[in-house]
Amino acid sequence: MFDFHFIYSDGNTYDVKGVTKIRIGTTNGTKEFEGDQILTATIPLYTISLYFQNGNVTVSGTNLVIIDVRKHDE
């Protein structure tokens, strides 16, 4: 599982813990990454959907400047 820490240009932050899959919209369609693929994915500073055991959340890419991804043991 992965923890995501988002930092925006106005100083606001947002954390999502326990992520197992992400979905990113690109000019070539939607791309999904699961497991260790998340560690090697180039994640653009766009809107991103994150999936975890009990649901999902979509995080806005507007004014997003940093995405910090950390892997942790389950």
Biopython code that builds the backbone (N, CA, C, O; Angstrom):
import numpy as np
from Bio.PDB.StructureBuilder import StructureBuilder

atoms = [
    (1, "MET", "N", (0.838, -1.184, 0.000)),
    (1, "MET", "CA", (0.000, 0.000, 0.000)),
    (1, "MET", "C", (0.881, 1.245, 0.000)),
    (1, "MET", "O", (2.058, 1.207, 0.361)),
    (2, "PHE", "N", (0.270, 2.338, -0.416)),
    (2, "PHE", "CA", (1.014, 3.578, -0.575)),
    (2, "PHE", "C", (0.287, 4.736, 0.097)),
    (2, "PHE", "O", (-0.942, 4.772, 0.159)),
    (3, "ASP", "N", (1.071, 5.671, 0.592)),
    (3, "ASP", "CA", (0.536, 6.913, 1.137)),
    (3, "ASP", "C", (0.915, 8.036, 0.193)),
    (3, "ASP", "O", (2.061, 8.130, -0.247)),
    (4, "PHE", "N", (-0.057, 8.894, -0.121)),
    (4, "PHE", "CA", (0.167, 10.036, -0.999)),
    (4, "PHE", "C", (0.029, 11.320, -0.194)),
    (4, "PHE", "O", (-0.880, 11.461, 0.625)),
    (5, "HIS", "N", (0.937, 12.248, -0.435)),
    (5, "HIS", "CA", (0.912, 13.564, 0.211)),
    (5, "HIS", "C", (0.949, 14.592, -0.918)),
    (5, "HIS", "O", (1.926, 14.663, -1.664)),
    (6, "PHE", "N", (-0.113, 15.388, -1.043)),
    (6, "PHE", "CA", (-0.238, 16.391, -2.098)),
    (6, "PHE", "C", (0.007, 17.767, -1.505)),
    (6, "PHE", "O", (-0.508, 18.084, -0.433)),
    (7, "ILE", "N", (0.788, 18.583, -2.194)),
    (7, "ILE", "CA", (1.053, 19.952, -1.749)),
    (7, "ILE", "C", (0.659, 20.904, -2.881)),
    (7, "ILE", "O", (1.051, 20.719, -4.033)),
    (8, "TYR", "N", (-0.121, 21.922, -2.528)),
    (8, "TYR", "CA", (-0.616, 22.894, -3.495)),
    (8, "TYR", "C", (0.133, 24.218, -3.365)),
    (8, "TYR", "O", (0.751, 24.495, -2.337)),
    (9, "SER", "N", (0.071, 25.022, -4.407)),
    (9, "SER", "CA", (0.830, 26.278, -4.450)),
    (9, "SER", "C", (0.426, 27.252, -3.353)),
    (9, "SER", "O", (1.219, 28.119, -2.986)),
    (10, "ASP", "N", (-0.784, 27.132, -2.821)),
    (10, "ASP", "CA", (-1.216, 28.034, -1.748)),
    (10, "ASP", "C", (-0.844, 27.516, -0.358)),
    (10, "ASP", "O", (-1.214, 28.116, 0.651)),
    (11, "GLY", "N", (-0.099, 26.383, -0.306)),
    (11, "GLY", "CA", (0.340, 25.834, 0.967)),
    (11, "GLY", "C", (-0.573, 24.755, 1.534)),
    (11, "GLY", "O", (-0.201, 24.072, 2.489)),
    (12, "ASN", "N", (-1.752, 24.593, 0.965)),
    (12, "ASN", "CA", (-2.646, 23.528, 1.434)),
    (12, "ASN", "C", (-2.057, 22.168, 1.096)),
    (12, "ASN", "O", (-1.354, 22.004, 0.099)),
    (13, "THR", "N", (-2.361, 21.195, 1.952)),
    (13, "THR", "CA", (-1.890, 19.830, 1.728)),
    (13, "THR", "C", (-3.068, 18.874, 1.861)),
    (13, "THR", "O", (-4.090, 19.205, 2.462)),
    (14, "TYR", "N", (-2.909, 17.688, 1.293)),
    (14, "TYR", "CA", (-3.935, 16.657, 1.385)),
    (14, "TYR", "C", (-3.243, 15.309, 1.406)),
    (14, "TYR", "O", (-2.342, 15.057, 0.606)),
    (15, "ASP", "N", (-3.662, 14.436, 2.323)),
    (15, "ASP", "CA", (-3.058, 13.116, 2.452)),
    (15, "ASP", "C", (-4.084, 12.031, 2.160)),
    (15, "ASP", "O", (-5.244, 12.128, 2.559)),
    (16, "VAL", "N", (-3.636, 10.995, 1.456)),
    (16, "VAL", "CA", (-4.458, 9.810, 1.206)),
    (16, "VAL", "C", (-3.600, 8.610, 1.575)),
    (16, "VAL", "O", (-2.501, 8.438, 1.048)),
    (17, "LYS", "N", (-4.103, 7.781, 2.480)),
    (17, "LYS", "CA", (-3.326, 6.632, 2.967)),
    (17, "LYS", "C", (-3.949, 5.322, 2.502)),
    (17, "LYS", "O", (-5.160, 5.232, 2.299)),
    (18, "GLY", "N", (-3.102, 4.309, 2.336)),
    (18, "GLY", "CA", (-3.575, 2.980, 1.992)),
    (18, "GLY", "C", (-3.983, 2.798, 0.543)),
    (18, "GLY", "O", (-4.835, 1.963, 0.239)),
    (19, "VAL", "N", (-3.389, 3.564, -0.349)),
    (19, "VAL", "CA", (-3.727, 3.501, -1.772)),
    (19, "VAL", "C", (-3.197, 2.199, -2.380)),
    (19, "VAL", "O", (-2.057, 1.800, -2.141)),
    (20, "THR", "N", (-4.056, 1.550, -3.173)),
    (20, "THR", "CA", (-3.656, 0.307, -3.836)),
    (20, "THR", "C", (-3.633, 0.446, -5.352)),
    (20, "THR", "O", (-3.011, -0.362, -6.042)),
    (21, "LYS", "N", (-4.319, 1.486, -5.882)),
    (21, "LYS", "CA", (-4.376, 1.697, -7.330)),
    (21, "LYS", "C", (-4.593, 3.178, -7.595)),
    (21, "LYS", "O", (-5.264, 3.865, -6.825)),
    (22, "ILE", "N", (-4.015, 3.668, -8.703)),
    (22, "ILE", "CA", (-4.267, 5.040, -9.124)),
    (22, "ILE", "C", (-4.712, 5.039, -10.577)),
    (22, "ILE", "O", (-4.385, 4.130, -11.340)),
    (23, "ARG", "N", (-5.457, 6.064, -10.946)),
    (23, "ARG", "CA", (-5.917, 6.238, -12.326)),
    (23, "ARG", "C", (-5.659, 7.684, -12.730)),
    (23, "ARG", "O", (-6.039, 8.624, -12.032)),
    (24, "ILE", "N", (-4.998, 7.834, -13.883)),
    (24, "ILE", "CA", (-4.636, 9.156, -14.372)),
    (24, "ILE", "C", (-5.154, 9.307, -15.797)),
    (24, "ILE", "O", (-4.951, 8.423, -16.629)),
    (25, "GLY", "N", (-5.816, 10.410, -16.080)),
    (25, "GLY", "CA", (-6.234, 10.712, -17.440)),
    (25, "GLY", "C", (-5.088, 11.366, -18.200)),
    (25, "GLY", "O", (-4.475, 12.313, -17.708)),
    (26, "THR", "N", (-4.796, 10.866, -19.397)),
    (26, "THR", "CA", (-3.727, 11.424, -20.225)),
    (26, "THR", "C", (-4.291, 11.760, -21.598)),
    (26, "THR", "O", (-5.451, 11.467, -21.888)),
    (27, "THR", "N", (-3.476, 12.370, -22.435)),
    (27, "THR", "CA", (-3.918, 12.685, -23.791)),
    (27, "THR", "C", (-4.130, 11.419, -24.616)),
    (27, "THR", "O", (-4.807, 11.454, -25.644)),
    (28, "ASN", "N", (-3.556, 10.300, -24.173)),
    (28, "ASN", "CA", (-3.717, 9.017, -24.861)),
    (28, "ASN", "C", (-4.743, 8.122, -24.182)),
    (28, "ASN", "O", (-4.784, 6.923, -24.459)),
    (29, "GLY", "N", (-5.563, 8.668, -23.307)),
    (29, "GLY", "CA", (-6.555, 7.882, -22.592)),
    (29, "GLY", "C", (-6.208, 7.748, -21.128)),
    (29, "GLY", "O", (-5.300, 8.411, -20.626)),
    (30, "THR", "N", (-6.939, 6.886, -20.448)),
    (30, "THR", "CA", (-6.745, 6.681, -19.020)),
    (30, "THR", "C", (-5.697, 5.604, -18.782)),
    (30, "THR", "O", (-5.680, 4.574, -19.456)),
    (31, "LYS", "N", (-4.819, 5.860, -17.806)),
    (31, "LYS", "CA", (-3.816, 4.878, -17.412)),
    (31, "LYS", "C", (-4.035, 4.507, -15.962)),
    (31, "LYS", "O", (-4.306, 5.365, -15.122)),
    (32, "GLU", "N", (-3.915, 3.210, -15.671)),
    (32, "GLU", "CA", (-4.034, 2.719, -14.304)),
    (32, "GLU", "C", (-2.722, 2.082, -13.879)),
    (32, "GLU", "O", (-2.031, 1.446, -14.675)),
    (33, "PHE", "N", (-2.396, 2.267, -12.607)),
    (33, "PHE", "CA", (-1.196, 1.676, -12.031)),
    (33, "PHE", "C", (-1.576, 1.035, -10.709)),
    (33, "PHE", "O", (-2.309, 1.620, -9.911)),
    (34, "GLU", "N", (-1.068, -0.180, -10.481)),
    (34, "GLU", "CA", (-1.339, -0.901, -9.243)),
    (34, "GLU", "C", (-0.040, -1.422, -8.655)),
    (34, "GLU", "O", (0.945, -1.620, -9.365)),
    (35, "GLY", "N", (-0.053, -1.642, -7.342)),
    (35, "GLY", "CA", (1.104, -2.231, -6.681)),
    (35, "GLY", "C", (2.376, -1.449, -6.943)),
    (35, "GLY", "O", (2.366, -0.218, -6.969)),
    (36, "ASP", "N", (3.473, -2.171, -7.138)),
    (36, "ASP", "CA", (4.768, -1.524, -7.324)),
    (36, "ASP", "C", (4.870, -0.712, -8.607)),
    (36, "ASP", "O", (5.819, 0.057, -8.764)),
    (37, "GLN", "N", (3.918, -0.858, -9.533)),
    (37, "GLN", "CA", (3.882, 0.004, -10.717)),
    (37, "GLN", "C", (3.765, 1.468, -10.305)),
    (37, "GLN", "O", (4.253, 2.357, -11.002)),
    (38, "ILE", "N", (3.120, 1.710, -9.179)),
    (38, "ILE", "CA", (2.935, 3.085, -8.695)),
    (38, "ILE", "C", (4.292, 3.737, -8.426)),
    (38, "ILE", "O", (4.452, 4.940, -8.632)),
    (39, "LEU", "N", (5.264, 2.953, -7.970)),
    (39, "LEU", "CA", (6.592, 3.503, -7.654)),
    (39, "LEU", "C", (7.350, 3.955, -8.889)),
    (39, "LEU", "O", (8.174, 4.866, -8.812)),
    (40, "THR", "N", (7.082, 3.329, -10.022)),
    (40, "THR", "CA", (7.834, 3.657, -11.231)),
    (40, "THR", "C", (7.037, 4.499, -12.217)),
    (40, "THR", "O", (7.564, 4.894, -13.258)),
    (41, "ALA", "N", (5.783, 4.776, -11.907)),
    (41, "ALA", "CA", (4.932, 5.572, -12.796)),
    (41, "ALA", "C", (5.351, 7.033, -12.759)),
    (41, "ALA", "O", (5.686, 7.572, -11.704)),
    (42, "THR", "N", (5.326, 7.657, -13.912)),
    (42, "THR", "CA", (5.494, 9.103, -13.969)),
    (42, "THR", "C", (4.118, 9.703, -13.731)),
    (42, "THR", "O", (3.218, 9.584, -14.564)),
    (43, "ILE", "N", (3.970, 10.343, -12.595)),
    (43, "ILE", "CA", (2.661, 10.871, -12.212)),
    (43, "ILE", "C", (2.643, 12.370, -12.507)),
    (43, "ILE", "O", (3.335, 13.143, -11.845)),
    (44, "PRO", "N", (1.855, 12.780, -13.496)),
    (44, "PRO", "CA", (1.795, 14.205, -13.827)),
    (44, "PRO", "C", (1.007, 14.973, -12.768)),
    (44, "PRO", "O", (0.250, 14.382, -11.998)),
    (45, "LEU", "N", (1.187, 16.261, -12.734)),
    (45, "LEU", "CA", (0.494, 17.111, -11.765)),
    (45, "LEU", "C", (-0.899, 17.462, -12.284)),
    (45, "LEU", "O", (-1.266, 18.633, -12.385)),
    (46, "TYR", "N", (-1.661, 16.424, -12.608)),
    (46, "TYR", "CA", (-3.037, 16.557, -13.080)),
    (46, "TYR", "C", (-3.968, 15.946, -12.043)),
    (46, "TYR", "O", (-3.529, 15.447, -11.007)),
    (47, "THR", "N", (-5.242, 15.995, -12.337)),
    (47, "THR", "CA", (-6.220, 15.336, -11.482)),
    (47, "THR", "C", (-5.946, 13.838, -11.478)),
    (47, "THR", "O", (-5.678, 13.247, -12.524)),
    (48, "ILE", "N", (-6.015, 13.231, -10.302)),
    (48, "ILE", "CA", (-5.677, 11.824, -10.133)),
    (48, "ILE", "C", (-6.725, 11.153, -9.232)),
    (48, "ILE", "O", (-7.149, 11.720, -8.225)),
    (49, "SER", "N", (-7.128, 9.948, -9.612)),
    (49, "SER", "CA", (-8.046, 9.161, -8.789)),
    (49, "SER", "C", (-7.236, 8.118, -8.034)),
    (49, "SER", "O", (-6.389, 7.437, -8.613)),
    (50, "LEU", "N", (-7.502, 7.999, -6.741)),
    (50, "LEU", "CA", (-6.788, 7.056, -5.891)),
    (50, "LEU", "C", (-7.794, 6.087, -5.289)),
    (50, "LEU", "O", (-8.861, 6.486, -4.821)),
    (51, "TYR", "N", (-7.436, 4.810, -5.309)),
    (51, "TYR", "CA", (-8.330, 3.762, -4.825)),
    (51, "TYR", "C", (-7.710, 3.075, -3.616)),
    (51, "TYR", "O", (-6.509, 2.805, -3.589)),
    (52, "PHE", "N", (-8.533, 2.800, -2.628)),
    (52, "PHE", "CA", (-8.082, 2.124, -1.425)),
    (52, "PHE", "C", (-9.140, 1.111, -1.033)),
    (52, "PHE", "O", (-10.184, 1.026, -1.679)),
    (53, "GLN", "N", (-8.888, 0.353, 0.001)),
    (53, "GLN", "CA", (-9.728, -0.792, 0.352)),
    (53, "GLN", "C", (-11.207, -0.442, 0.489)),
    (53, "GLN", "O", (-12.061, -1.209, 0.045)),
    (54, "ASN", "N", (-11.522, 0.689, 1.088)),
    (54, "ASN", "CA", (-12.920, 1.017, 1.378)),
    (54, "ASN", "C", (-13.519, 2.098, 0.487)),
    (54, "ASN", "O", (-14.588, 2.623, 0.799)),
    (55, "GLY", "N", (-12.855, 2.441, -0.614)),
    (55, "GLY", "CA", (-13.416, 3.468, -1.473)),
    (55, "GLY", "C", (-12.383, 4.101, -2.375)),
    (55, "GLY", "O", (-11.354, 3.502, -2.690)),
    (56, "ASN", "N", (-12.675, 5.329, -2.789)),
    (56, "ASN", "CA", (-11.746, 6.059, -3.649)),
    (56, "ASN", "C", (-11.956, 7.550, -3.471)),
    (56, "ASN", "O", (-12.954, 7.998, -2.906)),
    (57, "VAL", "N", (-10.983, 8.311, -3.971)),
    (57, "VAL", "CA", (-11.049, 9.767, -3.920)),
    (57, "VAL", "C", (-10.375, 10.308, -5.175)),
    (57, "VAL", "O", (-9.417, 9.721, -5.676)),
    (58, "THR", "N", (-10.875, 11.416, -5.673)),
    (58, "THR", "CA", (-10.240, 12.100, -6.795)),
    (58, "THR", "C", (-9.675, 13.410, -6.271)),
    (58, "THR", "O", (-10.372, 14.190, -5.622)),
    (59, "VAL", "N", (-8.400, 13.638, -6.564)),
    (59, "VAL", "CA", (-7.693, 14.821, -6.079)),
    (59, "VAL", "C", (-7.463, 15.761, -7.259)),
    (59, "VAL", "O", (-6.995, 15.333, -8.314)),
    (60, "SER", "N", (-7.789, 17.032, -7.082)),
    (60, "SER", "CA", (-7.642, 18.020, -8.142)),
    (60, "SER", "C", (-6.183, 18.315, -8.438)),
    (60, "SER", "O", (-5.355, 18.393, -7.529)),
    (61, "GLY", "N", (-5.879, 18.478, -9.703)),
    (61, "GLY", "CA", (-4.539, 18.854, -10.115)),
    (61, "GLY", "C", (-4.344, 20.359, -10.199)),
    (61, "GLY", "O", (-3.230, 20.824, -10.442)),
    (62, "THR", "N", (-5.414, 21.131, -10.002)),
    (62, "THR", "CA", (-5.320, 22.579, -10.085)),
    (62, "THR", "C", (-4.418, 23.114, -8.979)),
    (62, "THR", "O", (-4.675, 22.879, -7.798)),
    (63, "ASN", "N", (-3.370, 23.827, -9.356)),
    (63, "ASN", "CA", (-2.391, 24.426, -8.435)),
    (63, "ASN", "C", (-1.571, 23.396, -7.658)),
    (63, "ASN", "O", (-0.947, 23.732, -6.651)),
    (64, "LEU", "N", (-1.570, 22.153, -8.115)),
    (64, "LEU", "CA", (-0.792, 21.096, -7.479)),
    (64, "LEU", "C", (0.676, 21.258, -7.870)),
    (64, "LEU", "O", (0.994, 21.402, -9.050)),
    (65, "VAL", "N", (1.574, 21.235, -6.873)),
    (65, "VAL", "CA", (2.995, 21.419, -7.167)),
    (65, "VAL", "C", (3.860, 20.231, -6.770)),
    (65, "VAL", "O", (4.933, 20.039, -7.342)),
    (66, "ILE", "N", (3.417, 19.425, -5.798)),
    (66, "ILE", "CA", (4.212, 18.279, -5.353)),
    (66, "ILE", "C", (3.291, 17.101, -5.039)),
    (66, "ILE", "O", (2.246, 17.264, -4.409)),
    (67, "ILE", "N", (3.700, 15.908, -5.491)),
    (67, "ILE", "CA", (3.049, 14.657, -5.085)),
    (67, "ILE", "C", (4.137, 13.793, -4.477)),
    (67, "ILE", "O", (5.087, 13.416, -5.162)),
    (68, "ASP", "N", (4.006, 13.476, -3.192)),
    (68, "ASP", "CA", (4.961, 12.627, -2.488)),
    (68, "ASP", "C", (4.311, 11.266, -2.297)),
    (68, "ASP", "O", (3.218, 11.168, -1.738)),
    (69, "VAL", "N", (4.985, 10.205, -2.765)),
    (69, "VAL", "CA", (4.443, 8.846, -2.669)),
    (69, "VAL", "C", (5.392, 8.007, -1.819)),
    (69, "VAL", "O", (6.597, 7.967, -2.066)),
    (70, "ARG", "N", (4.830, 7.339, -0.814)),
    (70, "ARG", "CA", (5.630, 6.497, 0.080)),
    (70, "ARG", "C", (4.994, 5.115, 0.148)),
    (70, "ARG", "O", (3.785, 4.990, 0.347)),
    (71, "LYS", "N", (5.808, 4.082, -0.018)),
    (71, "LYS", "CA", (5.332, 2.710, 0.117)),
    (71, "LYS", "C", (5.473, 2.291, 1.575)),
    (71, "LYS", "O", (6.463, 2.616, 2.229)),
    (72, "HIS", "N", (4.481, 1.571, 2.076)),
    (72, "HIS", "CA", (4.586, 1.034, 3.428)),
    (72, "HIS", "C", (4.126, -0.405, 3.438)),
    (72, "HIS", "O", (3.374, -0.833, 2.563)),
    (73, "ASP", "N", (4.577, -1.149, 4.425)),
    (73, "ASP", "CA", (4.194, -2.539, 4.563)),
    (73, "ASP", "C", (2.733, -2.613, 4.956)),
    (73, "ASP", "O", (2.221, -1.759, 5.680)),
    (74, "GLU", "N", (2.080, -3.640, 4.471)),
    (74, "GLU", "CA", (0.640, -3.794, 4.740)),
    (74, "GLU", "C", (0.384, -4.325, 6.124)),
    (74, "GLU", "O", (-0.770, -4.512, 6.509)),
]
sb = StructureBuilder()
sb.init_structure("model")
sb.init_model(0)
sb.init_chain("A")
sb.init_seg("    ")
for serial, (resi, resn, name, xyz) in enumerate(atoms, 1):
    if name == "N":
        sb.init_residue(resn, " ", resi, " ")
    sb.init_atom(name, np.array(xyz, "f"), 0.0, 1.0, " ", f" {name:<3s}", serial, name[0])
structure = sb.get_structure()
